[in-house]
Amino acid sequence: MKASAFVYPWDVVGDPDAARRIADLGVQQVTLASAYHSTRALTPRHPRHRIVTARHAAVLYPPDPDRWAGRAPRPYEQSWVDGADPYGAAAGALADAGLEVHSWVVLAHNSRMGDELPHTSVRNAYGDRYPWAPCIARPEVRAYVVDLAAEAAVRPGTRGTELESCGWYGVTHLHAHDKIGGVPLGGAAQYLMSLCFCDSCHAGYASLGADPEELRQAVRRALRPIWSGEAAQGGGDRAAEWAEVEKLLGADHAATFATWRDRVAAELQRDAVAAVRGAASGEFQVLLHADPAPHRFGANVGVDPAGILRHADGVVLPCTGNDAGRVDVLTPFVPHKTERTTLAANFTVVAGMGGSPGTLEADATHAVGLGADEIRLYHAGLASDADLAAVRTALERLP
């Protein structure tokens, strides 16, 4: 079974042992970040640093000045990894170690864009903007995402890509000194708080024959019992989440939002995949980080399983957790598989981040039994030595 480990360029650049250490895990591929959001990352084995602070979303290669001249939004360049092209330097070292390199491209998630161009952000029913969440219904955002996908995915020495956040983003976001947990939000409430009411979405709702202001008020009414603590918050089951949305909003309003958002996301995903294919030469695999419930949002964007597999070569699916969770996320895609389709089961293998490297063999075996044909390991750079040892043992035992 093919296994790939996620890696940041700063895990490799400046560490002459990093590429060989990753190859020795038993993986055949790395998924290397070429465009990434802001983060603070641990580098527990690097000879020159232990913490890397990526201060804002940025590309980790030199962007094409002709492509982006006079445009806004446009990619931001990084300054926290040495060299003009840290992605290229890391990709070269990893390839020299015998690893196949695929790019890892974060698209509709960019806090600096929202700070500098606030009109590009998702705006909720109360008028609050989410700087980290560009609204993909806006033409300028869509053009940016599609062009970024093509440029960041198809880097020299790269044989495929994984597109993350290629769809809607919303209220949930890891944030410094976060203080929004006072009223816990279940999946349905998170969805309601993520519905966008920017002018582009207003026009979209109106195009479906709906009154945008009535939709806004319906969302605010639906959320009142959440704020007062009168409504029970459902669990993580995808079908139950959507049933709760329909109960809170009413079926007609829920259908209007779903129609608009599903259409926008599907068109973006189709166009981004097509742009990557147009930029690539030869065989080039295009996968999306995805979730089988179209109403979900974030890094693993909600998709229609049948629809996305008509465009992309496959999906990367969150499979950390129990057996029931893997059944829930993998089985909707299996009926739509073809010989060219990849279903990659993604496992967090960093124990300190909720991963379970010690059960990787059993978890991966279960995922394969459900239809997965590859696995992803998050994250080779962040994991401890003990985590990596457990991964190495699991991969030795897997067929």
C-alpha positions in Angstrom: 0.0 0.0 0.0 1.3 3.4 -0.9 1.9 5.7 2.0 2.7 9.4 2.0 3.9 11.7 4.8 3.0 15.4 5.1 6.1 17.6 5.3 6.8 21.3 5.4 9.8 22.7 3.5 11.3 24.1 6.8 11.5 20.5 8.1 14.0 19.7 5.3 15.8 23.0 4.4 18.9 23.2 6.6 18.6 19.6 7.9 20.8 17.3 5.8 19.4 14.2 7.5 15.7 15.0 7.1 15.0 13.5 3.7 16.7 10.2 4.5 15.0 10.1 7.9 11.6 10.5 6.2 12.4 7.9 3.6 13.5 5.4 6.3 9.9 5.5 7.7 8.9 3.3 4.8 6.8 5.8 2.9 7.1 6.1 -0.9 5.8 9.7 -1.2 5.9 13.0 0.6 3.1 15.6 0.4 5.1 18.8 0.6 3.5 22.2 1.4 3.9 24.7 -1.4 1.2 27.2 -0.3 0.2 27.2 3.4 -1.6 29.2 6.0 -0.1 30.9 9.0 1.1 28.6 11.7 3.5 28.0 14.6 5.2 24.6 14.1 7.5 22.4 16.1 10.7 21.1 14.5 11.9 18.6 17.1 14.9 17.3 15.2 16.1 20.2 13.1 19.8 21.2 13.9 19.1 24.9 13.7 15.7 25.6 15.3 12.9 24.1 17.3 10.0 26.5 16.4 9.1 28.0 13.1 6.5 30.8 13.0 4.9 31.3 9.6 3.4 34.7 10.3 0.9 34.7 7.5 -0.4 32.6 4.6 2.2 32.4 1.9 3.6 30.5 -1.0 6.9 28.7 -0.3 8.3 29.3 -3.8 8.8 32.4 -5.9 5.4 33.3 -7.4 5.2 34.2 -11.1 5.3 38.0 -11.3 3.6 38.1 -14.7 0.7 36.0 -13.5 -0.1 38.2 -10.6 0.9 41.7 -11.8 -1.7 44.3 -10.8 -4.0 41.7 -9.2 -5.6 41.6 -5.8 -5.8 39.2 -4.1 -2.5 37.7 -4.9 -0.1 35.3 -3.1 2.0 36.6 -0.3 5.7 35.6 -0.2 7.3 34.0 2.9 10.4 35.2 4.8 10.8 32.5 7.5 12.6 29.8 5.5 16.1 30.4 4.0 16.4 30.6 0.3 14.4 32.0 -2.6 12.6 28.7 -3.3 12.4 26.6 -0.1 9.8 24.3 -1.7 12.1 23.6 -4.6 15.1 23.0 -2.3 13.1 20.6 -0.1 11.6 18.8 -3.1 15.1 18.2 -4.6 16.4 16.7 -1.4 13.4 14.5 -0.9 13.6 13.2 -4.5 17.3 12.5 -4.1 16.3 10.3 -1.1 14.1 8.3 -3.5 10.7 9.8 -2.5 8.0 10.8 -4.9 7.1 14.5 -4.3 3.5 15.8 -4.4 2.6 19.3 -3.6 0.2 20.3 -0.7 -1.7 23.5 -1.6 -3.9 25.3 0.9 -6.4 27.5 -1.1 -9.4 29.3 0.5 -7.8 30.0 3.9 -5.8 33.2 4.3 -6.1 35.5 7.3 -3.8 38.2 5.9 -6.0 38.5 2.8 -9.0 39.1 5.0 -7.1 41.7 7.1 -5.9 43.6 4.0 -8.9 43.0 1.8 -11.9 42.6 4.2 -14.5 42.6 1.5 -13.2 39.2 0.3 -14.1 37.5 3.6 -17.1 35.4 4.6 -19.6 37.6 6.4 -22.0 35.9 8.7 -25.7 36.7 9.4 -24.7 39.2 12.1 -22.4 41.1 9.8 -19.2 39.7 11.4 -16.4 39.0 8.9 -14.1 36.0 9.2 -10.7 37.2 7.9 -9.4 33.6 7.7 -12.2 32.6 5.4 -12.3 34.0 1.8 -15.7 33.8 0.3 -15.4 31.6 -2.7 -18.5 33.0 -4.3 -16.7 36.3 -5.0 -15.3 36.4 -8.5 -11.9 37.8 -7.5 -11.5 35.1 -4.8 -12.5 32.4 -7.2 -10.0 33.7 -9.8 -7.2 33.8 -7.1 -8.0 30.3 -5.9 -8.0 28.7 -9.4 -4.7 30.4 -10.4 -3.1 29.7 -7.1 -4.0 26.0 -7.5 -2.4 25.8 -10.9 0.8 27.6 -9.9 1.4 26.1 -6.5 0.5 22.6 -7.5 2.7 22.2 -10.6 6.2 22.9 -9.3 9.4 21.5 -10.8 10.0 17.9 -9.7 6.4 17.4 -8.5 4.3 14.5 -9.7 0.9 15.3 -8.2 -0.9 17.5 -5.8 -3.3 17.6 -2.9 -5.6 20.6 -2.7 -6.8 21.6 0.8 -9.5 24.1 1.6 -10.8 24.0 -2.1 -14.2 25.1 -1.1 -16.1 26.9 1.7 -14.4 27.9 5.0 -16.3 29.1 8.0 -16.5 29.9 11.7 -14.2 27.2 13.0 -10.5 28.2 13.1 -7.6 27.6 15.4 -6.9 31.1 16.7 -4.5 32.7 19.1 -6.0 33.2 22.6 -9.4 31.9 21.4 -12.4 32.9 23.5 -15.4 31.6 21.5 -15.9 28.4 23.4 -18.3 29.8 26.0 -21.3 28.5 24.0 -20.3 25.1 22.5 -21.4 24.9 18.8 -22.4 21.6 17.3 -22.1 20.9 13.6 -25.5 22.5 12.8 -24.7 25.7 14.7 -21.3 25.9 13.1 -22.9 25.6 9.7 -25.4 28.4 10.5 -22.6 30.6 11.7 -20.7 30.0 8.5 -23.4 31.0 6.0 -22.2 34.0 4.1 -24.1 37.2 3.5 -21.6 39.2 1.4 -23.0 41.0 -1.6 -22.0 38.1 -3.9 -23.9 35.6 -1.8 -26.9 38.0 -1.5 -27.0 38.1 -5.3 -26.7 34.3 -5.4 -29.7 33.8 -3.0 -31.7 36.3 -5.0 -30.9 34.4 -8.2 -32.7 31.4 -6.7 -35.8 33.4 -6.0 -35.1 33.9 -2.3 -35.2 37.0 -0.2 -31.6 37.4 1.2 -32.8 39.5 4.1 -35.4 36.9 5.1 -32.7 34.2 4.9 -30.5 36.3 7.2 -33.3 36.7 9.7 -34.1 33.0 9.5 -30.5 32.2 10.4 -30.5 34.6 13.3 -33.8 33.2 14.6 -32.5 29.6 14.3 -29.4 30.5 16.4 -31.4 32.2 19.3 -31.9 28.9 21.2 -28.2 28.1 20.8 -27.2 31.3 22.5 -29.7 30.9 25.3 -28.7 27.3 25.9 -32.2 26.0 25.2 -31.3 23.9 22.2 -29.5 20.6 22.5 -26.3 20.4 20.4 -26.1 17.3 18.2 -23.1 15.0 17.8 -20.8 14.6 14.9 -22.9 12.4 12.7 -23.2 14.0 9.3 -26.8 13.1 8.5 -27.9 14.2 12.0 -26.2 17.5 11.5 -28.1 18.2 8.3 -31.3 17.1 9.8 -30.8 19.6 12.7 -30.0 22.4 10.1 -33.4 21.7 8.4 -35.1 21.6 11.7 -33.7 25.0 12.8 -33.9 26.8 9.5 -36.9 25.1 7.9 -36.4 22.7 4.9 -37.0 25.4 2.2 -34.4 27.8 3.6 -32.0 25.0 4.2 -32.4 23.9 0.6 -31.8 27.4 -0.7 -28.5 27.6 1.1 -27.5 24.1 0.0 -28.3 24.8 -3.6 -26.2 28.0 -3.7 -23.2 26.8 -1.7 -23.0 23.4 -3.4 -23.1 25.0 -6.8 -20.4 27.5 -5.9 -18.1 24.9 -4.4 -18.6 22.3 -7.2 -17.8 24.9 -9.8 -14.7 26.0 -8.0 -13.5 22.5 -7.5 -14.1 21.6 -11.2 -12.2 24.8 -12.3 -9.3 24.3 -9.9 -8.8 20.7 -11.0 -9.0 21.7 -14.7 -6.5 24.6 -14.1 -4.0 22.2 -12.5 -4.4 19.7 -15.3 -3.9 22.5 -17.8 -0.6 23.6 -16.1 0.8 20.1 -15.8 2.5 18.0 -18.4 2.3 14.3 -18.5 0.7 12.2 -15.8 -0.1 14.3 -12.8 -2.3 13.2 -9.9 -4.9 15.7 -8.5 -6.5 14.9 -5.1 -8.7 17.0 -2.9 -8.9 17.0 0.9 -12.6 16.3 1.3 -15.6 15.3 3.4 -18.6 13.4 2.0 -21.1 15.7 3.6 -21.6 18.7 1.2 -22.6 21.0 4.1 -19.2 20.6 5.9 -16.5 23.2 5.4 -12.9 23.9 6.3 -9.6 22.1 5.4 -11.6 19.0 4.4 -14.3 20.6 2.2 -17.7 19.2 1.8 -18.2 17.5 -1.6 -20.6 15.4 -3.6 -18.7 12.1 -3.7 -20.0 11.2 -7.2 -19.4 14.7 -8.6 -15.9 15.2 -7.3 -14.7 11.8 -8.6 -15.8 12.8 -12.1 -13.2 15.6 -12.0 -10.4 14.8 -9.6 -8.3 11.6 -9.4 -9.4 11.0 -5.9 -9.8 12.4 -2.3 -7.8 12.5 0.9 -10.2 11.7 3.8 -9.9 12.3 7.6 -9.7 8.8 9.1 -8.2 9.3 12.6 -10.5 8.0 15.3 -12.8 5.1 15.7 -14.1 2.5 13.2 -17.5 4.1 12.9 -15.9 7.4 11.9 -14.0 5.7 9.1 -17.1 4.0 7.9 -18.9 7.3 7.8 -16.3 9.1 5.8 -15.1 6.3 3.4 -18.2 4.4 2.3 -20.0 7.2 0.5 -17.1 7.3 -2.1 -16.7 3.6 -2.7 -19.7 3.2 -5.2 -18.1 5.9 -7.3 -14.6 4.5 -7.5 -13.0 3.7 -10.8 -9.7 2.1 -11.7 -8.0 5.5 -11.7 -9.6 6.7 -8.4 -7.6 7.0 -5.2 -9.2 7.0 -1.8 -6.4 8.1 0.6 -7.1 7.6 4.3 -5.4 10.3 6.3 -4.2 9.5 9.8 -2.8 11.9 12.4 0.3 10.2 13.8 1.3 12.9 16.2 0.2 11.7 19.7 0.4 15.2 21.1 -2.1 16.4 18.5 -4.7 13.6 19.2 -3.1 11.1 16.8 -2.7 7.4 17.5 0.5 6.1 15.9 0.3 3.0 18.1 -2.9 1.8 16.4 -1.9 2.8 12.8 -1.5 -0.8 11.6 -5.0 -1.7 12.8 -6.6 1.6 11.7 -5.1 1.5 8.2 -6.1 -2.2 7.8 -9.6 -1.2 8.6 -9.6 1.7 6.2 -8.3 -0.6 3.4 -11.1 -3.0 4.1 -13.6 -0.2 3.6 -12.1 0.8 0.2 -9.0 3.0 0.9 -6.1 2.2 -1.4 -3.5 4.7 0.0 -2.7 6.2 3.4 -1.5 9.7 4.5 0.5 10.4 7.6 0.1 13.7 9.4 2.8 14.8 10.0 6.5 13.6 9.6 7.9 16.9 10.8 5.8 17.5 13.8 5.9 13.9 15.3 8.2 12.9 18.1 10.8 10.2 17.7 8.6 7.8 19.5 5.7 8.6 17.1 7.9 8.0 14.1 9.2 4.7 15.5 5.6 3.5 15.8 4.9 4.6 12.3 7.9 2.8 11.0 6.8 -0.4 12.7 3.3 -0.1 11.4 4.4 0.4 7.8 6.8 -2.6 8.0 3.8 -4.8 9.0 1.3 -3.4 6.4 1.2 -5.2 3.1 
